[in-house]
Amino acid sequence: MCHQPSKQIYSDGAIYHNNPIQIADKERKLIWPSLEKDPPDIIVSVGTTYNSTVSTSSEKTPVTRLGLYSHGKSLYKIAVDHIASALDSERTWHSYISVLQPPSSHTIRYVRLNPQLNEDPPGLDEVDQMSYIQDKVRKELRSDNRIRRVALQLIASSFYFERSHPVEFSHHRTVRCKGMQYLFFPPKLAKEGQRIYILPAAARQ
C-alpha cells in the first residue's frame, strides 16, 4: 500500500510481526527509558488460537539445480517458509522468552494466552466460523486459572506507593514505610489515602 503524502510503501505488519511482542517490549523501553532495565509489572500476549497437534519445526529440502523453473520454485519455497515462520506466533513468544531469560522470580510477569485447538483455526475469511471458534475458546479458557491470576495482577499493578517519610528500621527485623498510595487512573476516579506498611527486612529492596 502506498502512502501518497510521503510516497512510502507500507506492508502489512502481520507478515513479519504476527506476534508483535518484541516490538511492544522495545516500545515500552523507548517510552520509559529510565525503566528500560527494570522488569515490567506484567506483559500479556494474547493469541488467536493455534493447532497444538501440528509441529512447528520446518524441514529443509535439498535444492535441485534443474534450470530457471526449479530455481524459481526454490525461491518461492523460501518465501513461503519465511512467511510461515513469521506467522508462527507461538514460536515468536518462546523465542522472545528464551532470549530474555527472566529470573524464576519474574516469570509470572510474562503471560502468553493462546487457546490450544486440536484442529486448524478457521481461515481469515471464514467469518461463518466465528461463533464456533468463540464457543471453543470460552470452553478452553473456562478452566484456565491464569485468567483470574492475570486479572489480579493487572489490578495490583494499577497501584503505586510513594514514601513521604524516611524508612524506619525496627529491632524485630521489620521495615516501616510511611507514605501515600496512588492509583493509575484519572483524578476523578482515583482515591488516595495514607498507608503504613510493615515488611520483613528480607523483602526490602
Contact map, one row per residue, 1 for C-alpha under 8 A:
1110000011100000000000000000000000000000000000000000000000000000000000000000000000000000000000000000000000000000000000000000000000000000000000000000000000000000000000000000000000000000000000000000000000000
1111001111000000000000000000000000000000000000000000000000000000000000000000000000000000000000000000000000000000000000000000000000000000000000000000000000000000000000000000000000000000000000000000000000000
1111111111000000000000000000000000000000000000000000000000000000000000000000000000000000000000000000000000000000000000000000000000000000000000000000000000000000000000000000000000000000000000000000000000000
0111111100000000000000000000000000000000000000000000000000000000000000000000000000000000000000000000000000000000000000000000000000000000000000000000000000000000000000000000000000000000000000000000000000000
0011111000000000000000000000000000000000000000000000000000000000000000000000000000000000000000000000000000000000000000000000000000000000000000000000000000000000000000000000000000000000000000000000000000000
0011111100000000000000000000000000000000000000000000000000000000000000000000000000000000000000000000000000000000000000000000000000000000000000000000000000000000000000000000000000000000000000000000000000000
0111111110000000000000000000000000000000000000000000000000000000000000000000000000000000000000000000000000000000000000000000000000000000000000000000000000000000000000000000000000000000000000000000000000000
0111011111000000000000000000000000000000000000000000000000000000000000000000000000000000000000000000000000000000000000000000000000000000000000000000000000000000000000000000000000000000000000000000000000000
1110001111100000000000000000000000000000000000000000000000000000000000000000000000000000000000000000000000000000000000000000000000000000000000000000000000000000000000000000000000000000000000000000000000000
1110000111110000000000000000000000000000000000000000000000000000000000000000000000000000000000000000000000000000000000000000000000000000000000000000000000000000000000000000000000000000000000000000000000000
1000000011111010000000000000000000000000000000000000000000000000000000000000000000000000000000000000000000000000000000000000000000000000000000000000000000000000000000000000000000000000000000000000000000000
0000000001111111000000000000000000000000000000000000000000000000000000000000000000000000000000000000000000000000000000000000000000000000000000000000000000000000000000000000000000000000000000000000000000000
0000000000111111110000000000000000000000000000000000000000000000000000000000000000000000000000000000000000000000000000000000000000000000000000000000000000000000000000000000000000000000000000000000000000000
0000000000011111111000000000000000000000000000000000000000000000000000000000000000000010000000000000000000000000000000000000000000000000000000000000000000000000000000000000000000000000000000000000000000000
0000000000111111110000000000000000000000000000000000000000000000000000000000000000100110000000000000000000000000000000000000000000000000000000000000000000000000000000000000000000000000000000000000000000000
0000000000011111110000000000000000000000000000000000000000000000000000000000000000100110000000000000000000000000000000000000000000000000000000000000000000000000000000000000000000000000000000000000000000000
0000000000001111111100000000000000000000000000000000000000000000000000000000000000000110000000000000000000000000000000000000000000000000000000000000000000000000000000000000000000000000000000000000000000000
0000000000001111111100000000000000000000000000000000000000000000000000000000000000000111100000000000000000000000000000000000000000000000000000000000000000000000000000000000000000000000000000000000000000000
0000000000000100111110000000000000000000000000100000000000000000000000000000000000000011100110000000000000000000000000000000000000000000000000000000000000000000000000000000000000000000000000000000000000000
0000000000000000111111110000000000000000000000000000000000000000000000000000000000000000000000000000000000000000000000000000000000000000000000000000000000000000000000000000000000000000000000000000000000000
0000000000000000001111111000000000000000000010000000000000000000000000000000000000000000000010010000000000000000000000000000000000000000000000000000000000000000000000000000000000000000000000000000000000000
0000000000000000000111111100000000000000000000000000000000000000000000000000000000000000000000010000000000000000000000000000000000000000000000000000000000000000000000000000000000000000000000000000000000000
0000000000000000000111111110000000000000000000000000000000000000000000000000000000000000000000000000000000000000000000000000000000000000000000000000000000000000000000000000000000000000000000000000000000000
0000000000000000000111111111000000000000000000000000000000000000000000000000000000000000000000000000000000000000000000000000000000000000000000000000000000000000000000000000000000000000000000000000000000000
0000000000000000000011111111100000000000000000000000000000000000000000000000000000000000000000000000000000000000000000000000000000000000000000000000000000000000000000000000000000000000000000000000000000000
0000000000000000000001111111110000000000000000000000000000000000000000000000000000000000000000000000000000000000000000000000000000000000000000000000000000000000000000000000000000000000000000000000000000000
0000000000000000000000111111111000000000000000000000000000000000000000000000000000000000000000000000000000000000000000000000000000000000000000000000000000000000000000000000000000000000000000000000000000000
0000000000000000000000011111111100010000000000000000000000000000000000000000000000000000000000000000000000000000000000000000000000000000000000000000000000000000000000000000000000000000000000000000000000000
0000000000000000000000001111111110110000000000000000000000000000000000000000000000000000000000000000000000000000000000000000000000000000000000000000000000000000000000000000000000000000000000000000000000000
0000000000000000000000000111111110010000000000000000000000000000000000000000000000000000000000000000000000000000000000000000000000000000000000000000000000000000000000000000000000000000000000000000000000000
0000000000000000000000000011111110000000000000000000000000000000000000000000000000000000000000000000000000000000000000000000000000000000000000000000000000000000000000000000000000000000000000000000000000000
0000000000000000000000000001111111110000000000000000000000000000000000000000000000000000000000000000000000000000000000000000000000000000000000000000000000000000000000000000000000000000000000000000000000000
0000000000000000000000000000111111110000000000000000000000000000000000000000000000000000000000000000000000000000000000000000000000000000000000000000000000000000000000000000000000000000000000000000000000000
0000000000000000000000000000000111111000000000000000000000000000000000000000000000000000000000000000000000000000000000000000000000000000000000000000000000000000000000000000000000000000000000000000000000000
0000000000000000000000000000100111111110000000000000000000000000000000000000000000000000000000000000000000000000000000000000000000000000000000000000000000000000000000000000000000000000000000000000000000000
0000000000000000000000000001110111111110000000000000000000000000000000000000000000000000000000000000000000000000000000000000000000000000000000000000000000000000000000000000000000000000000000000000000000000
0000000000000000000000000000000001111110000000000000000000000000000000000000000000000000000000000000000000000000000000000000000000000000000000000000000000000000000000000000000000000000000000000000000000000
0000000000000000000000000000000000111111000000000000000000000000000000000000000000000000000000000000000000000000000000000000000000000000000000000000000000000000000000000000000000000000000000000000000000000
0000000000000000000000000000000000111111100000000000000000000000000000000000000000000000000000000000000001000000000000000000000000000000000000000000000000000000000000000000000000000000000000000000000000000
0000000000000000000000000000000000000111111000000000000000000000000000000000000000000000000000000000000000001000000000000000000000000000000000000000000000000000000000000000000000000000000000000000000000000
0000000000000000000000000000000000000011111000000000000000000000000000000000000000000000000000000000000000001000000000000000000000000000000000000000000000001000000000000000000000000000000000000000000000000
0000000000000000000000000000000000000001111100000000000000000000000000000000000000000000000000000000000000011110000000000000000000000000000000000000000011001000000000000000000000000000000000000000000000000
0000000000000000000000000000000000000001111110000000000000000000000000000000000000000000000000000000000000001110000000000000000000000000000000000000000000000000000000000000000000000000000000000000000000000
0000000000000000000000000000000000000000011111000000000000000000000000000000000000000000000000000000000000000111100000000000000000000000000000000000000000000000000000000000000000000000000000000000000000000
0000000000000000000010000000000000000000001111100000000000000000000000000000000000000000000000000000000000000011100000000000000000000000000000000000000000000000000000000000000000000000000000000000000000000
0000000000000000000000000000000000000000000111110000000000000000000000000000000000000000000000000000000000000001110000000000000000000000000000000000000000000000000000000000000000000000000000000000000000000
0000000000000000001000000000000000000000000011111000000000000000000000000000000000000000100000000000000000000001111000000000000000000000000000000000000000000000000000000000000000000000000000000000000000000
0000000000000000000000000000000000000000000001111100000000000000000000000000000000000000000000000000000000000000011000000000000000000000000000000000000000000000000000000000000000000000000000000000000000000
0000000000000000000000000000000000000000000000111110000000000000000000000000000000000000000000000000000000000000011110001000000000000000100000000000000000000000000000000000000000000000000000000000000000000
0000000000000000000000000000000000000000000000011111000000000000000000000000000000000000000000000000000000000000011110111000000000000000000000000000000000000000000000000000000000000000000000000000000000000
0000000000000000000000000000000000000000000000001111110000000000000000000000000000000000000000000000000000000000000111111000000000000000000000000000000000000000000000000000000000000000000000000000000000000
0000000000000000000000000000000000000000000000000111111000000000000000000000000000000000000000000000000000000000000111100000000000000000000000000000000000000000000000000000000000000000000000000000000000000
0000000000000000000000000000000000000000000000000011111000000000000000000000000000000000000000000000000000000000000011100000000000000000000000000000000000000000000000000000000000000000000000000000000000000
0000000000000000000000000000000000000000000000000011111100000000000000000000000000000000000000000000000000000000000000000000000000000000000000000000000000000000000000000000000000000000000000000000000000000
0000000000000000000000000000000000000000000000000001111110000000000000000000000000000000000000000000000000000000000000000000000000000000000000000000000000000000000000000000000000000000000000000000000000000
0000000000000000000000000000000000000000000000000000011111000000000000000000000000000001001000000000000000000000000000000000000000000000000000000000000000000000000000000000000000000000000000000000000000000
0000000000000000000000000000000000000000000000000000001111100000000000000000000000000000000000000000000000000000000000000000000000000000000000000000000000000000000000000000000000000000000000000000000000000
0000000000000000000000000000000000000000000000000000000111110000000000000000000010000000000000000000000000000000000000000000000000000000000000000000000000000000000000000000000000000000000000000000000000000
0000000000000000000000000000000000000000000000000000000011111000000000000000000000000000000000000000000000000000000000000000000000000000000000000000000000000000000000000000000000000000000000000000000000000
0000000000000000000000000000000000000000000000000000000001111100000000000000000000000000000000000000000000000000000000000000000000000000000000000000000000000000000000000000000000000000000000000000000000000
0000000000000000000000000000000000000000000000000000000000111110000000000000000000000000000000000000000000000000000000000000000000000000000000000000000000000000000000000000000000000000000000000000000000000
0000000000000000000000000000000000000000000000000000000000011111000000000000000000000000000000000000000000000000000000000000000000000000000000000000000000000000000000000000000000000000000000000000000000000
0000000000000000000000000000000000000000000000000000000000001111100000000100000000000000000000000000000000000000000000000000000000000000000000000000000000000000000000000000000000000000000000000000000000000
0000000000000000000000000000000000000000000000000000000000000111110001100000000000000000000000000000000000000000000000000000000000000000000000000000000000000000000000000000000000000000000000000000000000000
0000000000000000000000000000000000000000000000000000000000000011111001100000000000000000000000000000000000000000000000000000000000000000000000000000000000000000000000000000000000000000000000000000000000000
0000000000000000000000000000000000000000000000000000000000000001111111100000000000000000000000000000000000000000000000000000000000000000000000000000000000000000000000000000000000000000000000000000000000000
0000000000000000000000000000000000000000000000000000000000000000111111100000000000000000000000000000000000000000000000000000000000000000000000000000000000000000000000000000000000000000000000000000000000000
0000000000000000000000000000000000000000000000000000000000000000011111110000000000000000000000000000000000000000000000000000000000000000000000000000000000000000000000000000000000000000000000000000000000000
0000000000000000000000000000000000000000000000000000000000000000011111111000000000000000000000000000000000000000000000000000000000000000000000000000000000000000000000000000000000000000000000000000000000000
0000000000000000000000000000000000000000000000000000000000000001111111111100000000000000000000000000000000000000000000000000000000000000000000000000000000000000000000000000000000000000000000000000000000000
0000000000000000000000000000000000000000000000000000000000000001111111111110000000000000000000000000000000000000000000000000000000000000000000000000000000000000000000000000000000000000000000000000000000000
0000000000000000000000000000000000000000000000000000000000000000000111111111000000000000000000000000000000000000000000000000000000000000000000000000000000000000000000000000000000000000000000000000000000000
0000000000000000000000000000000000000000000000000000000000000000000011111111100000000000000000000000000000000000000000000000000000000000000000000000000000000000000000000000000000000000000000000000000000000
0000000000000000000000000000000000000000000000000000000000000010000001111111110000000000000000000000000000000000000000000000000000000000000000000000000000000000000000000000000000000000000000000000000000000
0000000000000000000000000000000000000000000000000000000000000000000000111111111000000000000000000000000000000000000000000000000000000000000000000000000000000000000000000000000000000000000000000000000000000
0000000000000000000000000000000000000000000000000000000000000000000000011111111100000000000000000000000000000000000000000000000000000000000000000000000000000000000000000000000000000000000000000000000000000
0000000000000000000000000000000000000000000000000000000000000000000000001111111110000000000000000000000000000000000000000000000000000000000000000000000000000000000000000000000000000000000000000000000000000
0000000000000000000000000000000000000000000000000000000000000000000000000111111111000000000000000000000000000000000000000000000000000000000000000000000000000000000000000000000000000000000000000000000000000
0000000000000000000000000000000000000000000000000000000000000000000000000011111111100000000000000000000000000000000000000000000000000000000000000000000000000000000000000000000000000000000000000000000000000
0000000000000000000000000000000000000000000000000000000000000000000000000001111111110000000000000000000000000000000000000000000000000000000000000000000000000000000000000000000000000000000000000000000000000
0000000000000000000000000000000000000000000000000000000001000000000000000000111111111000000000000000000000000000000000000000000000000000000000000000000000000000000000000000000000000000000000000000000000000
0000000000000000000000000000000000000000000000000000000000000000000000000000011111111100000000000000000000000000000000000000000000000000000000000000000000000000000000000000000000000000000000000000000000000
0000000000000011000000000000000000000000000000000000000000000000000000000000001111111110000000000000000000000000000000000000000000000000000000000000000000000000000000000000000000000000000000000000000000000
0000000000000000000000000000000000000000000000000000000000000000000000000000000111111111000000000000000000000000000000000000000000000000000000000000000000000000000000000000000000000000000000000000000000000
0000000000000000000000000000000000000000000000000000000000000000000000000000000011111111000000000000000000000000000000000000000000000000000000000000000000000000000000000000000000000000000000000000000000000
0000000000000011110000000000000000000000000000000000000000000000000000000000000001111111100100000000000000000000000000000000000000000000000000000000000000000000000000000000000000000000000000000000000000000
0000000000000111111000000000000000000000000000000000000000000000000000000000000000111111100000000000000000000000000000000000000000000000000000000000000000000000000000000000000000000000000000000000000000000
0000000000000000011000000000000000000000000000000000000100000000000000000000000000011111111100000000000000000000000000000000000000000000000000000000000000000000000000000000000000000000000000000000000000000
0000000000000000011000000000000000000000000000100000000000000000000000000000000000000111111110000000000000000000000000000000000000000000000000000000000000000000000000000000000000000000000000000000000000000
0000000000000000000000000000000000000000000000000000000000000000000000000000000000000001111111000000000000000000000000000000000000000000000000000000000000000000000000000000000000000000000000000000000000000
0000000000000000000000000000000000000000000000000000000100000000000000000000000000000001111111100000000000000000000000000000000000000000000000000000000000000000000000000000000000000000000000000000000000000
0000000000000000001000000000000000000000000000000000000000000000000000000000000000000101111111110000000000000000000000000000000000000000000000000000000000000000000000000000000000000000000000000000000000000
0000000000000000001010000000000000000000000000000000000000000000000000000000000000000000111111111000000000000001000000000000000000000000000000000000000000000000000000000000000000000000000000000000000000000
0000000000000000000000000000000000000000000000000000000000000000000000000000000000000000011111111100000000000000000000000000000000000000000000000000000000000000000000000000000000000000000000000000000000000
0000000000000000000000000000000000000000000000000000000000000000000000000000000000000000001111111110000000000000000000000000000000000000000000000000000000000000000000000000000000000000000000000000000000000
0000000000000000000011000000000000000000000000000000000000000000000000000000000000000000000111111111000000000000000000000000000000000000000000000000000000000000000000000000000000000000000000000000000000000
0000000000000000000000000000000000000000000000000000000000000000000000000000000000000000000011111111110000000000000000000000000000000000000000000000000000000000000000000000000000000000000000000000000000000
0000000000000000000000000000000000000000000000000000000000000000000000000000000000000000000001111111100000000000000000000000000000000000000000000000000000000000000000000000000000000000000000000000000000000
0000000000000000000000000000000000000000000000000000000000000000000000000000000000000000000000111111100000000000000000000000000000000000000000000000000000000000000000000000000000000000000000000000000000000
0000000000000000000000000000000000000000000000000000000000000000000000000000000000000000000000011111110000000000000000000000000000000000000000000000000000000000000000000000000000000000000000000000000000000
0000000000000000000000000000000000000000000000000000000000000000000000000000000000000000000000001111111000000000000000000000000000000000000000000000000000000000000000000000000000000000000000000000000000000
0000000000000000000000000000000000000000000000000000000000000000000000000000000000000000000000001001111111100000000000000000000000000000000000000000000000000000000000000000000000000000000000000000000000000
0000000000000000000000000000000000000000000000000000000000000000000000000000000000000000000000000000111111100000000000000000000000000000000000000000000000000000000000000000000000000000000000000000000000000
0000000000000000000000000000000000000000000000000000000000000000000000000000000000000000000000000000011111100000000000000000000000000000000000000000000000000000000000000000000000000000000000000000000000000
0000000000000000000000000000000000000000000000000000000000000000000000000000000000000000000000000000011111110000000000000000000000000000000000000000000000000000000000000000000000000000000000000000000000000
0000000000000000000000000000000000000010000000000000000000000000000000000000000000000000000000000000011111111100000000000000000000000000000000000000000000000000000000000000000000000000000000000000000000000
0000000000000000000000000000000000000000000000000000000000000000000000000000000000000000000000000000011111111100000000000000000000000000000000000000000000000000000000000000000000000000000000000000000000000
0000000000000000000000000000000000000000010000000000000000000000000000000000000000000000000000000000000011111110000000000000000000000000000000000000000000000000000000000000000000000000000000000000000000000
0000000000000000000000000000000000000001111000000000000000000000000000000000000000000000000000000000000001111110000000000000000000000000000000000000000000000000000000000000000000000000000000000000000000000
0000000000000000000000000000000000000000011100000000000000000000000000000000000000000000000000000000000001111111000000000000000000000000000000000000000000000000000000000000000000000000000000000000000000000
0000000000000000000000000000000000000000011110000000000000000000000000000000000000000000000000000000000000011111100000000000000000000000000000000000010000000000000000000000000000000000000000000000000000000
0000000000000000000000000000000000000000000111100000000000000000000000000000000000000000000010000000000000000111110000000000000000000000000000000000000000000000000000000000000000000000000000000000000000000
0000000000000000000000000000000000000000000111100000000000000000000000000000000000000000000000000000000000000011111000000000000000000000000000000000000000000000000000000000000000000000000000000000000000000
0000000000000000000000000000000000000000000001111100000000000000000000000000000000000000000000000000000000000001111100000000000000000000000000000000000000000000000000000000000000000000000000000000000000000
0000000000000000000000000000000000000000000000111100000000000000000000000000000000000000000000000000000000000000111110000000000000000000100110000000000000000000000000000000000000000000000000000000000000000
0000000000000000000000000000000000000000000000001111000000000000000000000000000000000000000000000000000000000000011111000000000000000000000100000000000000000000000000000000000000000000000000000000000000000
0000000000000000000000000000000000000000000000001111100000000000000000000000000000000000000000000000000000000000001111111000000000000000000000000000000000000000000000000000000000000000000000000000000000000
0000000000000000000000000000000000000000000000000011100000000000000000000000000000000000000000000000000000000000000111110000000000000000000000000000000000000000000000000000000000000000000000000000000000000
0000000000000000000000000000000000000000000000000111100000000000000000000000000000000000000000000000000000000000000011111000000000000000000000000000000000000000000000000000000000000000000000000000000000000
0000000000000000000000000000000000000000000000000110000000000000000000000000000000000000000000000000000000000000000011111100000000000000000000000000000000000000000000000000000000000000000000000000000000000
0000000000000000000000000000000000000000000000001110000000000000000000000000000000000000000000000000000000000000000010111110000000001000000000000000000000000000000000000000000000000000000000000000000000000
0000000000000000000000000000000000000000000000000000000000000000000000000000000000000000000000000000000000000000000000011111110010001000000000000000000000000000000000000000000000000000000000000000000000000
0000000000000000000000000000000000000000000000000000000000000000000000000000000000000000000000000000000000000000000000001111110000000000000000000000000000000000000000000000000000000000000000000000000000000
0000000000000000000000000000000000000000000000000000000000000000000000000000000000000000000000000000000000000000000000000111111000000000000000000000000000000000000000000000000000000000000000000000000000000
0000000000000000000000000000000000000000000000000000000000000000000000000000000000000000000000000000000000000000000000000111111000000000000000000000000000000000000000000000000000000000000000000000000000000
0000000000000000000000000000000000000000000000000000000000000000000000000000000000000000000000000000000000000000000000000111111111000000000000000000000000000000000000000000000000000000000000000000000000000
0000000000000000000000000000000000000000000000000000000000000000000000000000000000000000000000000000000000000000000000000001111111000000000000000000000000000000000000000000000000000000000000000000000000000
0000000000000000000000000000000000000000000000000000000000000000000000000000000000000000000000000000000000000000000000000000011111100000000000000000000000000000000000000000000000000000000000000000000000000
0000000000000000000000000000000000000000000000000000000000000000000000000000000000000000000000000000000000000000000000000100011111111000000000000000000000000000000000000000000000000000000000000000000000000
0000000000000000000000000000000000000000000000000000000000000000000000000000000000000000000000000000000000000000000000000000011111111100000000000000000000000000000000000000000000000000000000000000000000000
0000000000000000000000000000000000000000000000000000000000000000000000000000000000000000000000000000000000000000000000000000000111111110000000000000000000000000000000000000000000000000000000000000000000000
0000000000000000000000000000000000000000000000000000000000000000000000000000000000000000000000000000000000000000000000000000000011111111000000000000000000000000000000000000000000000000000000000000000000000
0000000000000000000000000000000000000000000000000000000000000000000000000000000000000000000000000000000000000000000000001100000011111111100000000000000000000000000000000000000000000000000000000000000000000
0000000000000000000000000000000000000000000000000000000000000000000000000000000000000000000000000000000000000000000000000000000001111111110000000000000000000000000000000000000000000000000000000000000000000
0000000000000000000000000000000000000000000000000000000000000000000000000000000000000000000000000000000000000000000000000000000000111111111000000000000000000000000000000000000000000000000000000000000000000
0000000000000000000000000000000000000000000000000000000000000000000000000000000000000000000000000000000000000000000000000000000000011111111100000000000000000000000000000000000000000000000000000000000000000
0000000000000000000000000000000000000000000000001000000000000000000000000000000000000000000000000000000000000000001000000000000000001111111110000000000000000000000000000000000000000000000000000000000000000
0000000000000000000000000000000000000000000000000000000000000000000000000000000000000000000000000000000000000000000000000000000000000111111111000000000000000000000000000000000000000000000000000000000000000
0000000000000000000000000000000000000000000000000000000000000000000000000000000000000000000000000000000000000000000000000000000000000011111111100000000000000000000000000000000000000000000000000000000000000
0000000000000000000000000000000000000000000000000000000000000000000000000000000000000000000000000000000000000000001100000000000000000001111111110000000000000000000000000000000000000000000000000000000000000
0000000000000000000000000000000000000000000000000000000000000000000000000000000000000000000000000000000000000000001000000000000000000000111111110010000000000000000000000000000000000000000000000000000000000
0000000000000000000000000000000000000000000000000000000000000000000000000000000000000000000000000000000000000000000000000000000000000000011111110000000000000000000000000000000000000000000000000000000000000
0000000000000000000000000000000000000000000000000000000000000000000000000000000000000000000000000000000000000000000000000000000000000000001111111000000000000000000000000000000000000000000000000000000000000
0000000000000000000000000000000000000000000000000000000000000000000000000000000000000000000000000000000000000000000000000000000000000000000111111110000000000000000000000000000000000000000000000000000000000
0000000000000000000000000000000000000000000000000000000000000000000000000000000000000000000000000000000000000000000000000000000000000000000000111111100000000000000000000000000000000000000000000000000000000
0000000000000000000000000000000000000000000000000000000000000000000000000000000000000000000000000000000000000000000000000000000000000000000000011111110000000000000000000000000000000000000000000000000000000
0000000000000000000000000000000000000000000000000000000000000000000000000000000000000000000000000000000000000000000000000000000000000000000010011111111000000000000000000000000000000000000000000000000000000
0000000000000000000000000000000000000000000000000000000000000000000000000000000000000000000000000000000000000000000000000000000000000000000000001111111100000000000000000000000000000000000000000000000000000
0000000000000000000000000000000000000000000000000000000000000000000000000000000000000000000000000000000000000000000000000000000000000000000000001111111110000000000000000000000000000000000000000000000000000
0000000000000000000000000000000000000000000000000000000000000000000000000000000000000000000000000000000000000010000000000000000000000000000000000111111111000000000000000000000000000000000000000000000000000
0000000000000000000000000000000000000000000000000000000000000000000000000000000000000000000000000000000000000000000000000000000000000000000000000011111111100000000000000000000000000000000000000000000000000
0000000000000000000000000000000000000000000000000000000000000000000000000000000000000000000000000000000000000000000000000000000000000000000000000001111111110000000000000000000000000000000000000000000000000
0000000000000000000000000000000000000000010000000000000000000000000000000000000000000000000000000000000000000000000000000000000000000000000000000000111111111000000000000000000000000000000000000000000000000
0000000000000000000000000000000000000000010000000000000000000000000000000000000000000000000000000000000000000000000000000000000000000000000000000000011111111100000000000000000000000000000000000000000000000
0000000000000000000000000000000000000000000000000000000000000000000000000000000000000000000000000000000000000000000000000000000000000000000000000000001111111110000000000000000000000000000000000000000000000
0000000000000000000000000000000000000000000000000000000000000000000000000000000000000000000000000000000000000000000000000000000000000000000000000000000111111110000000000000000000000000000000000000000000000
0000000000000000000000000000000000000000110000000000000000000000000000000000000000000000000000000000000000000000000000000000000000000000000000000000000011111111000000000000000000000000000000000000000000000
0000000000000000000000000000000000000000000000000000000000000000000000000000000000000000000000000000000000000000000000000000000000000000000000000000000001111111000000000000000000000011100000000000000000000
0000000000000000000000000000000000000000000000000000000000000000000000000000000000000000000000000000000000000000000000000000000000000000000000000000000000111111100000000000000000001111000000000000000000000
0000000000000000000000000000000000000000000000000000000000000000000000000000000000000000000000000000000000000000000000000000000000000000000000000000000000001111110000000000000000001111000000000000000000000
0000000000000000000000000000000000000000000000000000000000000000000000000000000000000000000000000000000000000000000000000000000000000000000000000000000000000011111000000000000000111100000000000000000000000
0000000000000000000000000000000000000000000000000000000000000000000000000000000000000000000000000000000000000000000000000000000000000000000000000000000000000001111100000000000000111100000000000000000000000
0000000000000000000000000000000000000000000000000000000000000000000000000000000000000000000000000000000000000000000000000000000000000000000000000000000000000000111111000000000011110000000000000000000000000
0000000000000000000000000000000000000000000000000000000000000000000000000000000000000000000000000000000000000000000000000000000000000000000000000000000000000000011111000000000001110000000000000000000000000
0000000000000000000000000000000000000000000000000000000000000000000000000000000000000000000000000000000000000000000000000000000000000000000000000000000000000000001111100000000011100000000000000000000000000
0000000000000000000000000000000000000000000000000000000000000000000000000000000000000000000000000000000000000000000000000000000000000000000000000000000000000000001111110000000011000000000000000000000000000
0000000000000000000000000000000000000000000000000000000000000000000000000000000000000000000000000000000000000000000000000000000000000000000000000000000000000000000011111000001111000000000000000000000000000
0000000000000000000000000000000000000000000000000000000000000000000000000000000000000000000000000000000000000000000000000000000000000000000000000000000000000000000001111100001110000000000000000000000000000
0000000000000000000000000000000000000000000000000000000000000000000000000000000000000000000000000000000000000000000000000000000000000000000000000000000000000000000000111110111100000000000000000000000000000
0000000000000000000000000000000000000000000000000000000000000000000000000000000000000000000000000000000000000000000000000000000000000000000000000000000000000000000000011111111100000000000000000000000000000
0000000000000000000000000000000000000000000000000000000000000000000000000000000000000000000000000000000000000000000000000000000000000000000000000000000000000000000000001111110000000000000000000000000000000
0000000000000000000000000000000000000000000000000000000000000000000000000000000000000000000000000000000000000000000000000000000000000000000000000000000000000000000000000111110000000000000000000000000000000
0000000000000000000000000000000000000000000000000000000000000000000000000000000000000000000000000000000000000000000000000000000000000000000000000000000000000000000000001111111000000000000000000000000110000
0000000000000000000000000000000000000000000000000000000000000000000000000000000000000000000000000000000000000000000000000000000000000000000000000000000000000000000000001111111100000000000000000000011110000
0000000000000000000000000000000000000000000000000000000000000000000000000000000000000000000000000000000000000000000000000000000000000000000000000000000000000000000000111100111110000000000000000000011110010
0000000000000000000000000000000000000000000000000000000000000000000000000000000000000000000000000000000000000000000000000000000000000000000000000000000000000000000000111100011111000000000000000001111000000
0000000000000000000000000000000000000000000000000000000000000000000000000000000000000000000000000000000000000000000000000000000000000000000000000000000000000000001011110000001111100000000000000001110000000
0000000000000000000000000000000000000000000000000000000000000000000000000000000000000000000000000000000000000000000000000000000000000000000000000000000000000000001111100000000111110000000000000111100000000
0000000000000000000000000000000000000000000000000000000000000000000000000000000000000000000000000000000000000000000000000000000000000000000000000000000000000000111110000000000011111000000000000111000000000
0000000000000000000000000000000000000000000000000000000000000000000000000000000000000000000000000000000000000000000000000000000000000000000000000000000000000000111100000000000001111100000000011110000000000
0000000000000000000000000000000000000000000000000000000000000000000000000000000000000000000000000000000000000000000000000000000000000000000000000000000000000011110000000000000000111110000000011110000000000
0000000000000000000000000000000000000000000000000000000000000000000000000000000000000000000000000000000000000000000000000000000000000000000000000000000000000011110000000000000000011111000001111000000000000
0000000000000000000000000000000000000000000000000000000000000000000000000000000000000000000000000000000000000000000000000000000000000000000000000000000000000111000000000000000000001111100001110000000000000
0000000000000000000000000000000000000000000000000000000000000000000000000000000000000000000000000000000000000000000000000000000000000000000000000000000000000111000000000000000000000111110001000000000000000
0000000000000000000000000000000000000000000000000000000000000000000000000000000000000000000000000000000000000000000000000000000000000000000000000000000000000100000000000000000000000011111011000000000000000
0000000000000000000000000000000000000000000000000000000000000000000000000000000000000000000000000000000000000000000000000000000000000000000000000000000000000000000000000000000000000001111111000000000000000
0000000000000000000000000000000000000000000000000000000000000000000000000000000000000000000000000000000000000000000000000000000000000000000000000000000000000000000000000000000000000000111111100000000000000
0000000000000000000000000000000000000000000000000000000000000000000000000000000000000000000000000000000000000000000000000000000000000000000000000000000000000000000000000000000000000000011111000000000000000
0000000000000000000000000000000000000000000000000000000000000000000000000000000000000000000000000000000000000000000000000000000000000000000000000000000000000000000000000000000000000000111111100000000000000
0000000000000000000000000000000000000000000000000000000000000000000000000000000000000000000000000000000000000000000000000000000000000000000000000000000000000000000000000000000000000111111111110000000000000
0000000000000000000000000000000000000000000000000000000000000000000000000000000000000000000000000000000000000000000000000000000000000000000000000000000000000000000000000000000000000110001011111000000000000
0000000000000000000000000000000000000000000000000000000000000000000000000000000000000000000000000000000000000000000000000000000000000000000000000000000000000000000000000000000000011110000001111100000000000
0000000000000000000000000000000000000000000000000000000000000000000000000000000000000000000000000000000000000000000000000000000000000000000000000000000000000000000000000000000000011100000000111110000000000
0000000000000000000000000000000000000000000000000000000000000000000000000000000000000000000000000000000000000000000000000000000000000000000000000000000000000000000000000000000001111000000000011111000000000
0000000000000000000000000000000000000000000000000000000000000000000000000000000000000000000000000000000000000000000000000000000000000000000000000000000000000000000000000000000001111000000000001111100000000
0000000000000000000000000000000000000000000000000000000000000000000000000000000000000000000000000000000000000000000000000000000000000000000000000000000000000000000000000000000111100000000000000111110000000
0000000000000000000000000000000000000000000000000000000000000000000000000000000000000000000000000000000000000000000000000000000000000000000000000000000000000000000000000000000111000000000000000011111000000
0000000000000000000000000000000000000000000000000000000000000000000000000000000000000000000000000000000000000000000000000000000000000000000000000000000000000000000000000000011110000000000000000001111100000
0000000000000000000000000000000000000000000000000000000000000000000000000000000000000000000000000000000000000000000000000000000000000000000000000000000000000000000000000000011100000000000000000000111110110
0000000000000000000000000000000000000000000000000000000000000000000000000000000000000000000000000000000000000000000000000000000000000000000000000000000000000000000000000000111000000000000000000000011111110
0000000000000000000000000000000000000000000000000000000000000000000000000000000000000000000000000000000000000000000000000000000000000000000000000000000000000000000000000000111000000000000000000000001111110
0000000000000000000000000000000000000000000000000000000000000000000000000000000000000000000000000000000000000000000000000000000000000000000000000000000000000000000000000000000000000000000000000000000111110
0000000000000000000000000000000000000000000000000000000000000000000000000000000000000000000000000000000000000000000000000000000000000000000000000000000000000000000000000000000000000000000000000000001111111
0000000000000000000000000000000000000000000000000000000000000000000000000000000000000000000000000000000000000000000000000000000000000000000000000000000000000000000000000000001000000000000000000000001111111
0000000000000000000000000000000000000000000000000000000000000000000000000000000000000000000000000000000000000000000000000000000000000000000000000000000000000000000000000000000000000000000000000000000000111
